[in-house]
């Protein structure tokens, strides 16, 4: 055989091997997709686990069928595989299903559901916050807060905004228990969504939400929010002016001292003047005494 013929033969052999491998991969994909859509958990779970490692959009229909399974293990495995595809709509649907599981009666089932929501990540944030607000078990509340914090770190700007809207919706609720849970979550996550709270919380149409946002960022030591809060010292609403003064004092925003001193003497409302005086005094206490030499 000539060298040219041998080279041609080798090329065709290589092509045949690649084609065979591709066909084998397609056959394997098809088999796992069929298993993922079956009603047999013993087949569905390993199939979904394999598809999570080898994501393909063609598996979405089968995985969404898995989300309708009566077995939590199947739903969680299917959610992980859906997350691996990156399909936002499918992830949102899966998250809503797992949210119901996370709010069930059994903490261990909630823990498993949260594992699936953790895999979904940012798109699951509104549902995770709902769980944080409604969960009654302390163990579940602690787990979901950790999951939220993890998701916020890697979330997109749009996902952080959606999470912030969910927090603010909770703060707007009139139910006292729900408000307390929402406010606690706002304080816990304020450092991770500070910019979103400034944009959405301080600009909210609900005064209660605006006040809670100021208080929450002060409790969370979000010093960077100081300039945005200071703008409320000249608000037409005396309640907002007073809360702005209190929050600025709690944050120790020295740049706001001149405005606080002005409000302490010239604001027409006594409560605002008192709040501004107290805030100014708290900030002055943080400053070095006059005449101290610098090292």
C-alpha positions in Angstrom: 0.0 0.0 0.0 1.3 3.4 -0.9 2.0 6.1 1.7 -0.8 8.2 0.3 -3.3 5.3 0.5 -2.3 4.5 4.0 -2.8 8.1 5.0 -6.2 8.2 3.5 -7.2 4.9 5.2 -6.0 6.3 8.6 -8.1 9.5 8.0 -11.2 7.5 7.3 -10.6 5.3 10.3 -10.3 8.3 12.5 -13.5 9.8 11.1 -15.3 6.5 11.7 -14.1 6.4 15.3 -15.3 10.0 16.0 -18.6 9.3 14.3 -19.0 6.1 16.3 -18.3 7.9 19.6 -20.8 10.6 18.7 -23.4 8.1 18.0 -22.7 6.3 21.2 -22.9 9.6 23.1 -26.3 10.3 21.4 -27.5 6.9 22.3 -26.5 7.4 25.9 -28.1 10.8 26.0 -31.3 9.4 24.6 -31.3 6.5 27.1 -30.8 8.8 30.1 -33.5 11.2 28.8 -35.9 8.3 28.5 -35.0 7.3 32.1 -35.5 10.8 33.4 -39.0 10.9 32.0 -39.9 7.5 33.4 -42.1 7.0 36.5 -39.4 4.9 38.2 -37.4 6.8 40.8 -34.7 4.1 40.6 -34.1 5.2 37.0 -35.0 8.8 37.2 -32.5 9.8 39.9 -29.3 8.4 38.3 -30.5 9.7 34.9 -31.0 13.2 36.3 -27.6 13.0 38.0 -25.9 12.0 34.8 -27.7 14.8 32.9 -26.6 17.3 35.5 -23.0 16.4 34.5 -23.8 16.3 30.8 -26.4 19.1 30.4 -28.4 19.2 27.2 -31.5 21.4 26.3 -33.1 18.3 24.7 -33.5 16.8 28.2 -35.6 19.7 29.6 -39.0 18.2 28.8 -38.0 14.9 30.6 -36.5 16.8 33.5 -39.6 18.9 33.9 -41.6 15.7 34.0 -39.3 14.6 36.8 -40.2 17.8 38.7 -43.8 16.5 38.8 -42.7 13.3 40.5 -44.2 12.4 43.9 -40.6 11.6 45.1 -38.6 14.4 46.5 -35.3 12.8 45.5 -36.4 12.8 41.9 -37.5 16.5 42.1 -34.2 17.6 43.6 -32.1 15.6 41.1 -34.2 16.9 38.3 -33.8 20.5 39.5 -30.0 20.1 39.6 -30.0 18.9 36.1 -32.3 21.7 35.0 -30.0 24.2 36.6 -27.1 22.8 34.7 -28.8 23.6 31.4 -29.0 27.3 32.4 -32.6 27.6 31.1 -34.0 30.4 33.3 -37.7 29.7 32.8 -37.3 26.0 33.7 -35.2 27.0 36.7 -37.9 29.3 37.9 -40.5 26.6 37.5 -38.4 24.1 39.4 -37.7 26.6 42.2 -41.4 27.2 42.8 -42.0 23.5 43.1 -39.1 23.1 45.6 -40.3 26.1 47.5 -43.4 24.2 48.5 -41.2 21.3 49.6 -39.0 23.6 51.7 -42.1 25.0 53.5 -43.4 21.5 54.3 -43.7 20.0 57.8 -40.5 18.0 57.8 -37.1 19.8 58.3 -35.1 17.1 56.6 -37.3 17.3 53.5 -36.9 21.1 53.6 -33.1 20.6 53.8 -33.1 18.4 50.7 -35.4 20.9 48.8 -33.0 23.7 49.7 -30.1 21.7 48.1 -32.0 21.8 44.8 -32.7 25.5 45.2 -29.0 26.1 46.0 -28.1 24.5 42.7 -30.6 26.8 40.9 -28.9 29.8 42.5 -29.8 33.3 41.6 -33.1 32.6 39.8 -34.4 30.9 43.0 -33.7 33.9 45.2 -37.3 35.2 45.4 -38.6 31.8 46.4 -35.7 31.4 48.9 -36.7 34.6 50.5 -40.3 33.5 50.7 -39.1 30.4 52.5 -37.0 32.6 54.9 -40.1 34.7 55.7 -42.5 31.8 56.2 -40.5 29.0 57.6 -41.3 28.2 61.3 -38.5 25.9 62.1 -35.3 27.6 63.3 -33.2 24.9 61.6 -34.8 25.6 58.3 -34.5 29.4 58.7 -30.8 29.1 59.4 -30.3 26.8 56.3 -32.2 29.1 54.0 -30.4 32.2 55.1 -27.1 30.5 54.3 -28.4 29.5 50.9 -29.6 33.0 50.2 -26.3 34.6 51.1 -24.5 32.1 48.9 -26.8 32.8 46.0 -26.6 36.6 46.4 -22.8 36.5 46.1 -22.9 35.0 42.6 -26.3 36.5 41.5 -26.6 38.8 38.5 -27.7 42.4 39.1 -31.2 41.5 37.9 -31.4 38.6 40.3 -30.3 40.8 43.2 -32.9 43.3 42.4 -35.6 40.6 42.3 -34.4 39.4 45.7 -34.5 42.9 47.1 -38.1 43.4 45.8 -39.1 40.2 47.6 -37.5 41.5 50.8 -39.3 44.8 50.5 -42.6 43.2 49.8 -42.2 41.4 53.1 -41.4 44.6 54.9 -44.5 46.1 53.4 -46.7 43.4 54.9 -49.1 44.4 57.8 -48.8 41.1 59.6 -46.5 41.6 62.5 -44.8 38.2 62.4 -44.1 38.5 58.7 -42.8 42.0 59.1 -40.4 40.9 61.8 -39.1 38.0 59.7 -38.8 40.3 56.7 -37.0 43.0 58.6 -34.6 40.4 60.1 -33.8 39.2 56.6 -33.3 42.7 55.4 -30.8 43.4 58.1 -29.0 40.1 57.4 -28.7 40.6 53.7 -28.4 44.4 53.5 -24.6 44.4 53.0 -25.1 42.2 50.0 -27.8 44.2 48.4 -27.0 47.7 49.7 -27.1 49.4 46.2 -30.4 47.7 45.5 -31.9 48.8 48.8 -30.8 52.4 48.1 -32.4 52.3 44.6 -35.5 50.4 45.5 -36.1 50.7 49.3 -35.4 54.3 49.8 -37.3 55.3 46.7 -40.3 53.0 47.6 -43.8 54.6 47.6 -44.6 53.0 50.9 -43.2 55.2 53.8 -43.0 52.2 56.1 -40.7 50.5 53.6 -38.5 53.6 53.3 -38.2 53.8 57.1 -37.5 50.1 57.5 -34.9 50.3 54.8 -33.1 53.2 56.6 -33.3 51.3 59.9 -32.2 48.1 58.4 -29.2 49.5 56.7 -28.2 51.3 59.9 -28.6 48.1 61.9 -26.5 46.3 59.3 -23.8 49.1 59.4 -24.2 49.9 55.7 -22.1 53.1 56.0 -22.0 53.5 52.2 -25.7 54.2 52.3 -25.1 57.4 54.3 -25.2 59.9 51.5 -28.5 58.5 50.2 -30.0 58.5 53.7 -28.8 62.1 54.3 -30.9 63.3 51.4 -34.0 62.6 53.5 -33.0 65.3 56.0 -34.7 67.8 53.7 -37.7 65.6 52.9 -41.1 67.1 53.1 -42.1 64.2 55.4 -41.1 64.9 59.0 -41.2 61.2 59.9 -38.7 60.4 57.2 -36.5 63.4 58.3 -36.5 62.1 61.9 -35.6 58.5 60.8 -32.9 59.8 58.5 -31.3 61.6 61.4 -31.5 58.6 63.7 -30.0 56.3 61.0 -27.2 58.7 60.2 -26.4 58.9 63.9 -26.3 55.1 64.2 -24.1 54.9 61.2 -21.8 57.6 62.4 -21.8 59.5 59.1 -19.5 62.4 59.9 -20.2 64.0 56.5 -23.8 64.5 57.6 -22.9 66.5 60.7 -23.4 70.0 59.3 -26.9 69.0 58.0 -27.8 67.4 61.3 -26.7 70.4 63.2 -28.8 72.6 60.9 -31.8 70.3 61.5 -31.2 70.3 65.2 -31.7 74.0 65.4 -34.0 74.9 62.5 -36.3 72.0 61.7 -39.9 73.1 62.4 -40.8 69.7 64.0 -39.7 69.0 67.5 -39.2 65.2 67.0 -36.9 65.9 64.1 -34.9 68.4 66.1 -34.5 65.9 68.9 -33.5 63.1 66.6 -31.0 65.4 64.8 -29.5 66.6 68.1 -29.0 63.1 69.4 -27.5 62.0 66.0 -25.1 64.9 65.9 -24.0 64.2 69.5 -23.4 60.6 68.7 -21.3 61.5 65.7 -19.3 64.2 67.5 -18.5 61.5 70.2 -16.7 59.6 67.5 -14.5 62.5 66.5 -11.1 63.1 68.1 -11.1 65.9 70.7 -10.2 69.4 69.4 -6.6 70.1 69.6 -5.4 66.4 69.6 -2.1 66.1 67.8 -1.9 63.7 65.0 0.8 61.0 65.4 
